[in-house]
């Protein structure tokens, strides 16, 4: 009897909705990327910068039921970063 390799369903790639980058004093602090999935869910991928080396970044992902909830999260985070003196770019 010969075993056949397991077939995995190919998941479609998420669609990028937007990206926001926060900098302070010329240094990158973080970036937030909102990704929409076919099921309506949205994930905000957050990269917290720790230095110049990309490998030292800390990554976190926050999953939301829909893009509106994700956008509310990002908007509130951006407002807090602006209050703290950060420059926000798309």
C-alpha angles and dihedrals in degrees: 000000000000121000117223121216115263113259115225122202109245110237116215117247115257119251116242110234100181145324129222124194124197121204132175125190088353093303123118110240103173148334130213122202120189114210123190122208129205092250090062095255121129130207125201109208109204123195115192111202117225099172146328094297112088090210091066093059117116114226128205131173126206118196122209133185092239144357093264092061091046091050091051089053093049093045092053091047091049092049090052092048092050090050088054091054101261125147113231123208135177 
